[in-house]
Amino acid sequence: MQCPYCRSKDDSVVDSRPLESASVVRRRRVCKECHKRFTTYERLEEVPTMVIKSDERREPYDRAKLREGIVRACEKRSVPMDRIDLITAEVEYELKDYVMEVPSRVIGEKVLEKLHAIDQVAYIRFASVYKKFSDVDSFLHEIKKMKRRKKFRIKKVEKQTYARG
């Protein structure tokens, strides 16, 4: 930090406190050359995460768009809104591993994984848009795949239960 009085770059922080819900930090500093005090305000610069679409276009990540897609998939289903908000938050949290850019397919796969666990119809609805089903055979193929996953999961639980008992 450069002293506004003598332009020295040698200073020390005397006091530091968050402002505006911790998005801004106010720091009192003292210059080690001229011994004058000055205040700086530091704000965290957020770099927006970009979503890489299947056609290589990039667009800013939009939480509302993700949530709206999940809401549409769960429309007229018994999935409560707080569960939809939880799915949105979980997916968003899992995206923190990506720095600056995340492929849209990663987001879609994470949503499908969450929907598969709570509602099969919502899963198929989301998959139909995400995977761009072009005909009935695409739907049938996805349904068969979903049933295989469910049978595998049931067998796995049965084996675990048998091993414990």
DSSP file (Angstrom, degrees, kcal/mol; ACC not computed):
  #  RESIDUE AA STRUCTURE BP1 BP2  ACC     N-H-->O    O-->H-N    N-H-->O    O-->H-N    TCO  KAPPA ALPHA  PHI   PSI    X-CA   Y-CA   Z-CA
    1    1 A M              0   0    0      0, 0.0     2,-0.5     0, 0.0    10,-0.0   0.000 360.0 360.0 360.0 138.2    0.0    0.0    0.0
    2    2 A Q        -     0   0    0      7,-0.1     7,-0.2    29,-0.0     6,-0.1  -0.810 360.0-119.0 -99.9 131.8    1.4    3.4   -0.9
    3    3 A C     >  -     0   0    0      5,-3.1     4,-1.5    -2,-0.5    34,-0.0  -0.482  14.8-144.7 -65.9 129.3    1.2    6.3    1.6
    4    4 A P  T  4 S+     0   0    0      0, 0.0    -1,-0.1     0, 0.0    -2,-0.0   0.645  95.4  46.3 -71.9 -11.9   -0.9    9.1    0.2
    5    5 A Y  T  4 S+     0   0    0      3,-0.1    -2,-0.0    31,-0.1    -3,-0.0   0.895 132.0   8.8 -95.0 -50.6    1.3   11.7    1.9
    6    6 A C  T  4 S-     0   0    0      2,-0.1     3,-0.1     0, 0.0    -3,-0.0   0.456  90.5-124.4-114.0  -2.5    4.9   10.6    1.2
    7    7 A R     <  +     0   0    0     -4,-1.5     2,-0.1     1,-0.2     0, 0.0   0.580  56.3 152.0  69.6  12.3    4.4    7.8   -1.4
    8    8 A S        -     0   0    0      1,-0.1    -5,-3.1    -6,-0.1    -1,-0.2  -0.441  41.7-149.8 -70.3 147.4    6.3    5.3    0.8
    9    9 A K  S    S+     0   0    0     -7,-0.2     2,-0.8    -2,-0.1    -1,-0.1   0.274  70.6  96.6-100.7  10.2    5.3    1.7    0.3
   10   10 A D        +     0   0    0      2,-0.0    22,-2.6    -7,-0.0    23,-0.5  -0.871  49.8 131.9-106.3 106.6    6.2    0.8    3.9
   11   11 A D  E     -A   31   0A   0     -2,-0.8     2,-0.3    20,-0.2    20,-0.2  -0.902  39.1-140.1-143.0 171.8    3.2    0.8    6.2
   12   12 A S  E     -A   30   0A   0     18,-2.1    18,-2.4    -2,-0.3     2,-0.5  -0.978  24.3-112.3-136.6 153.2    1.5   -1.2    8.9
   13   13 A V  E     +A   29   0A   0     -2,-0.3    16,-0.3    16,-0.2     3,-0.1  -0.723  28.6 177.4 -86.8 126.1   -2.1   -2.0    9.7
   14   14 A V  E     +     0   0A   0     14,-3.5     2,-0.3    -2,-0.5    15,-0.2   0.819  69.6   6.2 -94.2 -40.3   -3.2   -0.4   13.1
   15   15 A D  E     -A   28   0A   0     13,-1.4    13,-2.9     2,-0.0     2,-0.4  -0.996  60.1-172.0-147.4 145.1   -6.9   -1.5   13.0
   16   16 A S  E     +A   27   0A   0     -2,-0.3    11,-0.2    11,-0.2     9,-0.0  -0.993  12.7 162.4-141.5 130.5   -9.0   -3.6   10.8
   17   17 A R  E     -A   26   0A   0      9,-2.4     9,-3.1    -2,-0.4     2,-0.2  -0.994  34.4-115.5-150.0 144.2  -12.8   -4.1   10.8
   18   18 A P  E     -A   25   0A   0      0, 0.0     2,-0.3     0, 0.0     7,-0.3  -0.482  29.2-169.5 -76.9 147.5  -15.5   -5.4    8.5
   19   19 A L  E  >> +A   24   0A   0      5,-3.8     5,-1.8     1,-0.2     4,-0.7  -0.880  60.6  22.7-127.2 161.9  -18.2   -3.0    7.1
   20   20 A E  T >45S-     0   0    0     -2,-0.3     3,-1.5     1,-0.2    -1,-0.2   0.912 138.4 -42.0  48.6  59.3  -21.4   -3.7    5.2
   21   21 A S  T 345S-     0   0    0      1,-0.3    -1,-0.2    -3,-0.1    -2,-0.0   0.850 108.5 -62.5  57.5  37.6  -21.8   -7.4    6.2
   22   22 A A  T 345S+     0   0    0     -3,-0.2    -1,-0.3     2,-0.2    -2,-0.2   0.557 111.9 113.3  70.1  10.6  -18.1   -8.1    5.8
   23   23 A S  T <<5S+     0   0    0     -3,-1.5    21,-1.2    -4,-0.7     2,-0.4   0.687  80.0  42.6 -83.3 -16.3  -18.1   -7.4    2.1
   24   24 A V  E   <S-AB  19  43A   0     -5,-1.8    -5,-3.8    19,-0.2     2,-0.5  -0.989  72.6-156.0-127.9 137.8  -15.8   -4.3    2.8
   25   25 A V  E     -AB  18  42A   0     17,-2.9    17,-3.0    -2,-0.4     2,-0.5  -0.963   6.4-153.0-116.1 126.3  -12.9   -4.2    5.2
   26   26 A R  E     -AB  17  41A   0     -9,-3.1    -9,-2.4    -2,-0.5     2,-0.4  -0.844  15.3-170.6 -96.4 128.1  -11.8   -0.8    6.6
   27   27 A R  E     -AB  16  40A   0     13,-3.0    13,-2.7    -2,-0.5     2,-0.5  -0.978  15.4-151.8-124.3 130.3   -8.1   -0.7    7.6
   28   28 A R  E     -AB  15  39A   0    -13,-2.9   -14,-3.5    -2,-0.4   -13,-1.4  -0.863  26.6-174.3 -93.9 129.5   -6.4    2.1    9.5
   29   29 A R  E     -AB  13  38A   0      9,-3.2     9,-2.1    -2,-0.5     2,-0.4  -0.850  19.4-150.9-124.4 158.6   -2.8    2.2    8.5
   30   30 A V  E     -AB  12  37A   0    -18,-2.4   -18,-2.1    -2,-0.3     2,-0.3  -0.999  21.4-127.2-130.2 132.6    0.3    4.1    9.6
   31   31 A C  E  >  -A   11   0A   0      5,-2.7     4,-1.0    -2,-0.4   -20,-0.2  -0.590   8.2-150.1 -77.1 134.7    3.2    5.0    7.3
   32   32 A K  T  4 S+     0   0    0    -22,-2.6   -21,-0.1    -2,-0.3    -1,-0.1   0.625  93.4  47.9 -81.0 -12.9    6.6    3.9    8.7
   33   33 A E  T  4 S+     0   0    0    -23,-0.5    -1,-0.1     3,-0.1   -22,-0.1   0.924 129.6  14.2 -89.0 -59.7    8.3    6.8    6.9
   34   34 A C  T  4 S-     0   0    0      2,-0.1    -2,-0.1   -26,-0.0     3,-0.1   0.544  91.7-133.5 -97.8  -7.9    6.3    9.9    7.7
   35   35 A H     <  +     0   0    0     -4,-1.0     2,-0.2     1,-0.2    -3,-0.1   0.629  55.6 142.0  65.8  17.5    4.2    8.3   10.6
   36   36 A K        -     0   0    0     -6,-0.0    -5,-2.7     1,-0.0     2,-0.3  -0.596  46.5-127.9 -86.6 152.6    0.9    9.7    9.3
   37   37 A R  E     +B   30   0A   0     -7,-0.2     2,-0.3    -2,-0.2    -7,-0.2  -0.738  29.6 170.6-100.6 147.9   -2.2    7.7    9.5
   38   38 A F  E     -B   29   0A   0     -9,-2.1    -9,-3.2    -2,-0.3     2,-0.4  -0.977  24.5-126.4-150.6 162.0   -4.6    6.9    6.6
   39   39 A T  E     -B   28   0A   0     -2,-0.3     2,-0.3   -11,-0.2   -11,-0.2  -0.888  18.0-170.0-114.9 139.3   -7.6    4.7    5.9
   40   40 A T  E     -B   27   0A   0    -13,-2.7   -13,-3.0    -2,-0.4     2,-0.5  -0.939  10.7-150.1-123.7 152.2   -8.1    2.2    3.2
   41   41 A Y  E     -B   26   0A   0     -2,-0.3     2,-0.5   -15,-0.2   -15,-0.2  -0.988  12.7-162.6-121.3 124.2  -11.2    0.3    2.2
   42   42 A E  E     -B   25   0A   0    -17,-3.0   -17,-2.9    -2,-0.5     2,-0.4  -0.918   4.8-171.1-113.0 129.9  -10.8   -3.1    0.6
   43   43 A R  E     -B   24   0A   0     -2,-0.5     2,-0.4   -19,-0.2   -19,-0.2  -0.962  28.0-117.1-120.7 135.3  -13.6   -4.8   -1.3
   44   44 A L        -     0   0    0    -21,-1.2     2,-0.7    -2,-0.4    -2,-0.0  -0.564  26.1-141.0 -70.8 123.7  -13.5   -8.4   -2.5
   45   45 A E        -     0   0    0     -2,-0.4     2,-0.6     2,-0.0    -1,-0.1  -0.787  14.5-150.1 -89.4 115.4  -13.6   -8.4   -6.2
   46   46 A E        -     0   0    0     -2,-0.7    -2,-0.0     1,-0.0    -1,-0.0  -0.751   0.6-151.3 -90.9 125.3  -15.8  -11.3   -7.3
   47   47 A V        -     0   0    0     -2,-0.6    53,-0.2     1,-0.0     2,-0.1  -0.840  25.4-122.2 -92.8 120.9  -14.9  -12.9  -10.6
   48   48 A P        -     0   0    0      0, 0.0     2,-0.4     0, 0.0    -1,-0.0  -0.367  20.6-120.5 -67.1 139.6  -18.1  -14.3  -12.2
   49   49 A T        -     0   0    0     12,-0.1    12,-3.2    -2,-0.1     2,-0.4  -0.642  27.4-143.9 -76.5 132.3  -18.0  -18.0  -13.0
   50   50 A M  E     -Cd  60 101B   0     50,-4.1    52,-2.4    -2,-0.4     2,-0.5  -0.811   3.0-139.6-100.7 139.4  -18.6  -18.6  -16.6
   51   51 A V  E     -Cd  59 102B   0      8,-3.6     8,-1.8    -2,-0.4     2,-0.8  -0.862  11.0-143.2 -98.1 126.8  -20.6  -21.6  -17.9
   52   52 A I  E     -Cd  58 103B   0     50,-2.2    52,-2.8    -2,-0.5    53,-0.4  -0.818  21.1-149.2 -91.8 111.4  -19.2  -23.3  -21.0
   53   53 A K    >   -     0   0    0      4,-3.0     3,-1.9    -2,-0.8    52,-0.0  -0.221  28.4-100.2 -76.1 169.1  -22.1  -24.4  -23.1
   54   54 A S  T 3  S+     0   0    0      1,-0.3    -1,-0.1     2,-0.1    -2,-0.0   0.766 124.9  53.2 -63.9 -25.8  -22.1  -27.4  -25.4
   55   55 A D  T 3  S-     0   0    0      2,-0.1    -1,-0.3     1,-0.0     3,-0.1   0.205 122.9-106.1 -93.9  16.6  -21.5  -25.2  -28.5
   56   56 A E  S <  S+     0   0    0     -3,-1.9    -2,-0.1     1,-0.3     2,-0.0   0.410  76.3 138.2  74.6   1.5  -18.5  -23.6  -26.7
   57   57 A R        -     0   0    0     -5,-0.1    -4,-3.0     1,-0.0     2,-0.4  -0.387  44.2-141.6 -67.4 156.7  -20.3  -20.3  -26.0
   58   58 A R  E     +C   52   0B   0     -6,-0.2    -6,-0.2    -3,-0.1    -8,-0.0  -0.973  24.2 169.2-123.4 138.8  -19.7  -18.9  -22.6
   59   59 A E  E     -C   51   0B   0     -8,-1.8    -8,-3.6    -2,-0.4     3,-0.1  -0.986  41.9 -89.4-143.3 153.1  -22.2  -17.1  -20.4
   60   60 A P  E     -C   50   0B   0      0, 0.0   -10,-0.2     0, 0.0     2,-0.1  -0.312  49.7-101.3 -63.1 142.7  -22.2  -16.0  -16.8
   61   61 A Y        -     0   0    0    -12,-3.2     2,-0.5     1,-0.1   -12,-0.1  -0.422  38.9-162.8 -61.9 135.4  -23.4  -18.6  -14.2
   62   62 A D     >  -     0   0    0      1,-0.1     4,-1.9    -2,-0.1     3,-0.3  -0.930  15.7-166.9-130.1 107.2  -27.0  -17.7  -13.2
   63   63 A R  H  > S+     0   0    0     -2,-0.5     4,-2.6     1,-0.2     5,-0.2   0.883  91.6  55.8 -58.9 -40.4  -28.3  -19.2  -10.0
   64   64 A A  H  > S+     0   0    0      1,-0.2     4,-2.5     2,-0.2    -1,-0.2   0.870 106.0  51.2 -62.5 -36.9  -31.9  -18.2  -10.9
   65   65 A K  H  > S+     0   0    0     -3,-0.3     4,-1.9     2,-0.2    -1,-0.2   0.906 110.6  48.4 -67.5 -41.5  -31.6  -20.0  -14.2
   66   66 A L  H  X S+     0   0    0     -4,-1.9     4,-1.8     2,-0.2    -2,-0.2   0.943 113.7  46.8 -61.7 -48.6  -30.4  -23.2  -12.5
   67   67 A R  H  X S+     0   0    0     -4,-2.6     4,-2.8     1,-0.2    -2,-0.2   0.904 109.6  53.8 -61.9 -42.8  -33.3  -23.0  -10.0
   68   68 A E  H  X S+     0   0    0     -4,-2.5     4,-2.5     1,-0.2    -1,-0.2   0.879 106.7  52.3 -61.6 -38.7  -35.9  -22.3  -12.6
   69   69 A G  H  X S+     0   0    0     -4,-1.9     4,-1.8     2,-0.2    -1,-0.2   0.895 111.9  45.6 -63.2 -40.2  -34.8  -25.5  -14.6
   70   70 A I  H  X S+     0   0    0     -4,-1.8     4,-1.8     2,-0.2    -2,-0.2   0.903 111.4  52.6 -69.7 -40.9  -35.2  -27.6  -11.4
   71   71 A V  H  < S+     0   0    0     -4,-2.8     4,-0.4     1,-0.2    -2,-0.2   0.925 109.2  49.9 -59.5 -45.2  -38.6  -25.9  -10.6
   72   72 A R  H >< S+     0   0    0     -4,-2.5     3,-1.0     1,-0.2    -1,-0.2   0.904 110.0  50.2 -61.0 -41.9  -39.8  -26.8  -14.2
   73   73 A A  H 3< S+     0   0    0     -4,-1.8    -1,-0.2     1,-0.2    52,-0.2   0.838 114.6  44.6 -65.2 -32.0  -38.7  -30.4  -13.8
   74   74 A C  T >< S+     0   0    0     -4,-1.8     3,-1.9    -5,-0.1     5,-0.4   0.351  82.1 136.8 -94.6   5.1  -40.5  -30.7  -10.5
   75   75 A E  T <  S+     0   0    0     -3,-1.0     3,-0.1    -4,-0.4    -3,-0.1  -0.290  78.3   4.5 -58.3 133.2  -43.7  -28.9  -11.6
   76   76 A K  T 3  S+     0   0    0      1,-0.3     2,-0.3     3,-0.1    -1,-0.3   0.736 108.3 115.2  61.1  26.6  -46.8  -30.7  -10.4
   77   77 A R  S <  S-     0   0    0     -3,-1.9     2,-0.8     2,-0.2    -1,-0.3  -0.768  81.9-106.8-115.0 165.8  -44.7  -33.1   -8.4
   78   78 A S  S    S+     0   0    0     -2,-0.3    -3,-0.1    -3,-0.1    -4,-0.0  -0.197  75.3 126.4 -89.3  45.7  -44.6  -33.5   -4.6
   79   79 A V        -     0   0    0     -2,-0.8    -2,-0.2    -5,-0.4    -3,-0.1  -0.910  57.9-133.2-103.5 114.3  -41.2  -31.9   -4.3
   80   80 A P    >>  -     0   0    0      0, 0.0     4,-1.7     0, 0.0     3,-0.7  -0.273  15.2-119.3 -67.9 152.9  -41.3  -29.0   -1.8
   81   81 A M  H 3> S+     0   0    0      1,-0.3     4,-2.6     2,-0.2     5,-0.2   0.838 113.5  58.7 -61.9 -33.8  -39.8  -25.7   -2.7
   82   82 A D  H 3> S+     0   0    0      1,-0.2     4,-1.8     2,-0.2    -1,-0.3   0.839 104.7  51.3 -66.6 -29.4  -37.3  -25.9    0.2
   83   83 A R  H <> S+     0   0    0     -3,-0.7     4,-2.5     2,-0.2    -1,-0.2   0.883 109.1  50.5 -70.6 -38.7  -36.0  -29.2   -1.3
   84   84 A I  H  X S+     0   0    0     -4,-1.7     4,-2.5     2,-0.2    -2,-0.2   0.915 110.8  49.0 -63.5 -43.2  -35.6  -27.4   -4.7
   85   85 A D  H  X S+     0   0    0     -4,-2.6     4,-2.5     1,-0.2    -1,-0.2   0.875 110.4  51.5 -63.0 -37.2  -33.7  -24.6   -2.9
   86   86 A L  H  X S+     0   0    0     -4,-1.8     4,-2.8     2,-0.2    -2,-0.2   0.916 109.4  49.0 -66.0 -43.5  -31.5  -27.2   -1.2
   87   87 A I  H  X S+     0   0    0     -4,-2.5     4,-2.8     2,-0.2     5,-0.3   0.937 111.9  49.8 -59.9 -46.5  -30.7  -29.0   -4.5
   88   88 A T  H  X S+     0   0    0     -4,-2.5     4,-2.5     1,-0.2    -2,-0.2   0.930 113.1  46.0 -57.8 -47.4  -29.8  -25.6   -6.0
   89   89 A A  H  X S+     0   0    0     -4,-2.5     4,-2.6     2,-0.2    -1,-0.2   0.895 112.3  50.7 -64.5 -41.0  -27.5  -24.7   -3.0
   90   90 A E  H  X S+     0   0    0     -4,-2.8     4,-2.3     2,-0.2    -2,-0.2   0.932 112.5  45.9 -63.5 -45.4  -25.9  -28.2   -3.1
   91   91 A V  H  X S+     0   0    0     -4,-2.8     4,-1.2     1,-0.2    -2,-0.2   0.936 113.4  50.0 -62.3 -45.8  -25.1  -28.0   -6.8
   92   92 A E  H  < S+     0   0    0     -4,-2.5     3,-0.4    -5,-0.3     4,-0.4   0.897 110.1  50.6 -60.1 -41.1  -23.8  -24.4   -6.4
   93   93 A Y  H >< S+     0   0    0     -4,-2.6     3,-1.5     1,-0.2    -1,-0.2   0.907 107.9  52.7 -62.9 -42.1  -21.6  -25.5   -3.5
   94   94 A E  H >< S+     0   0    0     -4,-2.3     3,-0.8     1,-0.3    -1,-0.2   0.726 100.9  62.6 -67.5 -20.7  -20.2  -28.4   -5.6
   95   95 A L  G >< S+     0   0    0     -4,-1.2     3,-1.9    -3,-0.4    -1,-0.3   0.583  78.1  86.9 -79.2  -9.5  -19.3  -25.9   -8.3
   96   96 A K  G <  S+     0   0    0     -3,-1.5    -1,-0.2    -4,-0.4    -2,-0.2   0.709  75.9  69.5 -63.5 -18.7  -16.9  -24.1   -6.0
   97   97 A D  G <  S+     0   0    0     -3,-0.8     2,-0.4    -4,-0.2    -1,-0.3   0.714  86.5  80.9 -69.9 -19.6  -14.2  -26.6   -7.1
   98   98 A Y  S <  S-     0   0    0     -3,-1.9     2,-0.7    -4,-0.1     4,-0.1  -0.751  74.6-145.3 -93.0 132.0  -14.3  -24.9  -10.5
   99   99 A V        -     0   0    0     -2,-0.4     2,-1.7     2,-0.2    -3,-0.1  -0.874  69.7 -34.0-102.0 115.6  -12.3  -21.7  -10.9
  100  100 A M  S    S+     0   0    0     -2,-0.7   -50,-4.1   -53,-0.2     2,-0.4  -0.130 128.1  50.8  73.8 -39.3  -13.8  -19.2  -13.3
  101  101 A E  E     +d   50   0B   0     -2,-1.7   -50,-0.2   -52,-0.2    -2,-0.2  -0.985  53.8 177.6-135.5 142.3  -15.3  -21.7  -15.8
  102  102 A V  E     -d   51   0B   0    -52,-2.4   -50,-2.2    -2,-0.4     2,-0.1  -0.991  32.5-118.4-139.9 131.2  -17.5  -24.8  -15.5
  103  103 A P  E >>  -d   52   0B   0      0, 0.0     4,-1.3     0, 0.0     3,-0.9  -0.444  20.5-130.4 -66.7 140.4  -18.9  -26.9  -18.3
  104  104 A S  H 3> S+     0   0    0    -52,-2.8     4,-2.6     1,-0.3     5,-0.2   0.821 106.6  64.0 -61.1 -31.1  -22.7  -26.9  -18.5
  105  105 A R  H 3> S+     0   0    0    -53,-0.4     4,-2.5     1,-0.2    -1,-0.3   0.848  98.6  54.4 -63.4 -32.5  -22.6  -30.7  -18.7
  106  106 A V  H <> S+     0   0    0     -3,-0.9     4,-2.1     2,-0.2    -1,-0.2   0.925 109.7  46.6 -65.2 -44.5  -21.1  -30.8  -15.2
  107  107 A I  H  X S+     0   0    0     -4,-1.3     4,-2.2     1,-0.2    -2,-0.2   0.942 113.4  49.2 -62.0 -47.4  -24.0  -28.7  -13.8
  108  108 A G  H  X S+     0   0    0     -4,-2.6     4,-2.6     1,-0.2    -2,-0.2   0.898 110.5  49.8 -60.1 -43.2  -26.6  -30.9  -15.6
  109  109 A E  H  X S+     0   0    0     -4,-2.5     4,-2.2     1,-0.2    -1,-0.2   0.884 110.0  50.9 -64.6 -38.7  -25.0  -34.1  -14.3
  110  110 A K  H  X S+     0   0    0     -4,-2.1     4,-1.8     2,-0.2    -1,-0.2   0.909 111.9  47.0 -65.9 -41.5  -25.0  -32.8  -10.8
  111  111 A V  H  X S+     0   0    0     -4,-2.2     4,-2.9     2,-0.2     5,-0.2   0.926 111.4  51.5 -65.2 -44.4  -28.7  -31.8  -11.0
  112  112 A L  H  X S+     0   0    0     -4,-2.6     4,-2.6     1,-0.2    -2,-0.2   0.900 107.8  52.8 -59.5 -40.9  -29.6  -35.2  -12.5
  113  113 A E  H  X S+     0   0    0     -4,-2.2     4,-1.0     1,-0.2    -1,-0.2   0.916 112.6  44.4 -60.6 -43.6  -27.9  -37.0   -9.7
  114  114 A K  H  X S+     0   0    0     -4,-1.8     4,-0.7     1,-0.2     3,-0.3   0.913 114.8  47.7 -68.6 -43.3  -29.8  -35.0   -7.1
  115  115 A L  H >X S+     0   0    0     -4,-2.9     4,-3.0     1,-0.2     3,-0.9   0.869 104.7  60.4 -67.3 -36.2  -33.2  -35.4   -8.9
  116  116 A H  H 3< S+     0   0    0     -4,-2.6    -1,-0.2     1,-0.3    -2,-0.2   0.856 104.0  51.7 -58.4 -35.1  -32.7  -39.2   -9.4
  117  117 A A  H 3< S+     0   0    0     -4,-1.0    -1,-0.3    -3,-0.3    -2,-0.2   0.714 122.0  27.8 -76.5 -20.4  -32.5  -39.6   -5.7
  118  118 A I  H << S+     0   0    0     -3,-0.9     2,-0.3    -4,-0.7    -2,-0.2   0.776 128.1   9.2-114.4 -32.2  -35.8  -37.7   -5.0
  119  119 A D     X  -     0   0    0     -4,-3.0     4,-2.0    -5,-0.1    -1,-0.3  -0.868  47.5-161.1-157.6 116.4  -38.2  -38.0   -7.9
  120  120 A Q  H  > S+     0   0    0     -2,-0.3     4,-2.4     2,-0.2     5,-0.2   0.850  95.6  51.9 -68.9 -35.1  -37.9  -40.1  -11.0
  121  121 A V  H  > S+     0   0    0      2,-0.2     4,-2.6     1,-0.2    -1,-0.2   0.929 110.6  48.0 -67.7 -43.6  -40.4  -38.1  -13.1
  122  122 A A  H  > S+     0   0    0      1,-0.2     4,-2.7     2,-0.2     5,-0.2   0.890 110.3  54.2 -61.4 -38.7  -38.6  -34.9  -12.3
  123  123 A Y  H  X S+     0   0    0     -4,-2.0     4,-2.8    -8,-0.4    -2,-0.2   0.946 110.2  45.0 -58.8 -49.8  -35.3  -36.7  -13.3
  124  124 A I  H  X S+     0   0    0     -4,-2.4     4,-2.4     2,-0.2    -2,-0.2   0.899 112.8  51.7 -64.0 -41.0  -36.8  -37.7  -16.7
  125  125 A R  H  X S+     0   0    0     -4,-2.6     4,-1.3   -52,-0.2    -1,-0.2   0.943 113.6  43.2 -60.0 -47.9  -38.2  -34.2  -17.3
  126  126 A F  H  X S+     0   0    0     -4,-2.7     4,-3.0     1,-0.2     3,-0.4   0.919 113.9  51.7 -65.1 -42.1  -34.8  -32.5  -16.5
  127  127 A A  H  X S+     0   0    0     -4,-2.8     4,-3.3    -5,-0.2     5,-0.2   0.865 102.9  59.6 -61.8 -36.8  -33.0  -35.2  -18.6
  128  128 A S  H  <>S+     0   0    0     -4,-2.4     5,-1.6     1,-0.2    -1,-0.2   0.867 115.1  34.5 -62.9 -35.4  -35.2  -34.6  -21.6
  129  129 A V  H ><5S+     0   0    0     -4,-1.3     3,-0.5    -3,-0.4    -2,-0.2   0.918 121.4  46.8 -81.5 -48.1  -34.2  -31.0  -21.8
  130  130 A Y  H 3<5S+     0   0    0     -4,-3.0    -2,-0.2     1,-0.2    -3,-0.2   0.904 121.3  36.2 -62.3 -44.2  -30.6  -31.4  -20.6
  131  131 A K  T 3<5S-     0   0    0     -4,-3.3    -1,-0.2    -5,-0.2    -3,-0.2   0.417 105.5-128.5 -92.3   1.8  -29.9  -34.4  -23.0
  132  132 A K  T < 5 -     0   0    0     -3,-0.5    -3,-0.2    -5,-0.2    -4,-0.1   0.935  24.1-150.6  53.5  57.3  -32.1  -32.9  -25.8
  133  133 A F      < -     0   0    0     -5,-1.6    -1,-0.2    -6,-0.2     3,-0.1  -0.350  14.8-172.0 -58.3 132.9  -34.2  -36.0  -26.4
  134  134 A S        +     0   0    0      1,-0.1     2,-0.3    -3,-0.1    -1,-0.2   0.620  61.1   7.0-104.7 -16.3  -35.2  -36.1  -30.0
  135  135 A D  S >> S-     0   0    0      1,-0.1     4,-1.1     0, 0.0     3,-0.5  -0.927  82.1 -89.1-155.3 177.6  -37.7  -39.0  -30.0
  136  136 A V  H 3> S+     0   0    0     -2,-0.3     4,-2.6     1,-0.2     5,-0.2   0.839 118.5  62.8 -64.5 -34.6  -39.6  -41.5  -27.8
  137  137 A D  H 3> S+     0   0    0      1,-0.2     4,-2.7     2,-0.2    -1,-0.2   0.862  99.1  55.1 -60.4 -35.2  -36.7  -44.0  -28.0
  138  138 A S  H <> S+     0   0    0     -3,-0.5     4,-2.0     2,-0.2    -1,-0.2   0.915 109.1  47.5 -63.4 -41.9  -34.4  -41.5  -26.3
  139  139 A F  H  X S+     0   0    0     -4,-1.1     4,-2.5     2,-0.2    -2,-0.2   0.944 112.7  48.6 -61.7 -48.6  -37.0  -41.4  -23.4
  140  140 A L  H  X S+     0   0    0     -4,-2.6     4,-2.5     1,-0.2    -2,-0.2   0.899 109.7  52.0 -61.0 -41.8  -37.3  -45.2  -23.2
  141  141 A H  H  X S+     0   0    0     -4,-2.7     4,-2.1     1,-0.2    -1,-0.2   0.921 111.6  46.7 -60.4 -44.6  -33.5  -45.6  -23.2
  142  142 A E  H  X S+     0   0    0     -4,-2.0     4,-2.3     2,-0.2    -2,-0.2   0.879 111.3  51.5 -67.0 -38.0  -33.1  -43.1  -20.3
  143  143 A I  H  X S+     0   0    0     -4,-2.5     4,-2.4     2,-0.2    -2,-0.2   0.915 110.3  48.8 -64.8 -42.9  -36.0  -44.8  -18.4
  144  144 A K  H  X S+     0   0    0     -4,-2.5     4,-2.2     2,-0.2    -2,-0.2   0.908 111.6  49.8 -62.5 -40.9  -34.3  -48.2  -18.8
  145  145 A K  H  X S+     0   0    0     -4,-2.1     4,-2.1     1,-0.2    -2,-0.2   0.900 110.5  50.3 -63.3 -40.9  -31.0  -46.8  -17.6
  146  146 A M  H  X S+     0   0    0     -4,-2.3     4,-2.2     1,-0.2    -2,-0.2   0.903 109.4  50.7 -64.0 -42.3  -32.7  -45.3  -14.6
  147  147 A K  H  X S+     0   0    0     -4,-2.4     4,-2.6     2,-0.2    -2,-0.2   0.896 108.6  52.0 -63.8 -40.5  -34.4  -48.6  -13.7
  148  148 A R  H  X S+     0   0    0     -4,-2.2     4,-2.5     1,-0.2    -1,-0.2   0.914 109.6  49.5 -61.5 -42.7  -31.0  -50.4  -13.9
  149  149 A R  H  X S+     0   0    0     -4,-2.1     4,-2.3     1,-0.2    -2,-0.2   0.900 111.3  49.7 -62.0 -40.7  -29.5  -47.8  -11.6
  150  150 A K  H  X S+     0   0    0     -4,-2.2     4,-2.3     2,-0.2    -2,-0.2   0.923 111.4  47.8 -65.7 -44.7  -32.4  -48.3   -9.1
  151  151 A K  H  X S+     0   0    0     -4,-2.6     4,-2.6     1,-0.2    -2,-0.2   0.907 112.1  50.1 -62.1 -42.1  -32.1  -52.1   -9.2
  152  152 A F  H  X S+     0   0    0     -4,-2.5     4,-2.1     1,-0.2    -1,-0.2   0.910 110.9  49.2 -62.4 -42.5  -28.4  -51.9   -8.6
  153  153 A R  H  X S+     0   0    0     -4,-2.3     4,-2.1     2,-0.2    -2,-0.2   0.895 111.1  49.6 -64.9 -40.7  -28.9  -49.5   -5.7
  154  154 A I  H  X S+     0   0    0     -4,-2.3     4,-2.4     2,-0.2    -2,-0.2   0.926 111.6  48.4 -64.1 -45.4  -31.5  -51.8   -4.1
  155  155 A K  H  X S+     0   0    0     -4,-2.6     4,-2.3     1,-0.2    -1,-0.2   0.884 110.3  52.2 -62.3 -38.1  -29.2  -54.8   -4.5
  156  156 A K  H  X S+     0   0    0     -4,-2.1     4,-2.1     2,-0.2    -1,-0.2   0.913 110.6  46.9 -64.9 -43.1  -26.3  -52.9   -2.9
  157  157 A V  H  X S+     0   0    0     -4,-2.1     4,-2.5     2,-0.2    -2,-0.2   0.899 111.2  52.2 -64.5 -41.5  -28.5  -51.9    0.1
  158  158 A E  H  X S+     0   0    0     -4,-2.4     4,-2.6     2,-0.2    -2,-0.2   0.901 109.5  49.3 -62.4 -41.4  -29.7  -55.5    0.5
  159  159 A K  H  X S+     0   0    0     -4,-2.3     4,-2.4     2,-0.2    -1,-0.2   0.911 111.9  48.4 -64.7 -42.0  -26.1  -56.8    0.5
  160  160 A Q  H  X S+     0   0    0     -4,-2.1     4,-1.5     2,-0.2    -2,-0.2   0.905 113.2  47.4 -65.1 -40.6  -25.1  -54.2    3.1
  161  161 A T  H  X S+     0   0    0     -4,-2.5     4,-1.9     2,-0.2    -2,-0.2   0.912 112.9  48.5 -65.9 -42.9  -28.1  -55.1    5.2
  162  162 A Y  H  < S+     0   0    0     -4,-2.6    -2,-0.2     1,-0.2    -1,-0.2   0.890 109.6  53.0 -63.3 -41.7  -27.4  -58.9    4.9
  163  163 A A  H  < S+     0   0    0     -4,-2.4    -1,-0.2     1,-0.2    -2,-0.2   0.832 111.8  45.7 -65.8 -33.0  -23.7  -58.3    5.8
  164  164 A R  H  <        0   0    0     -4,-1.5    -1,-0.2     1,-0.2    -2,-0.2   0.853 360.0 360.0 -75.8 -36.1  -24.6  -56.4    9.0
  165  165 A G     <        0   0    0     -4,-1.9    -1,-0.2    -5,-0.1    -2,-0.2   0.468 360.0 360.0 -79.1 360.0  -27.3  -58.9   10.2
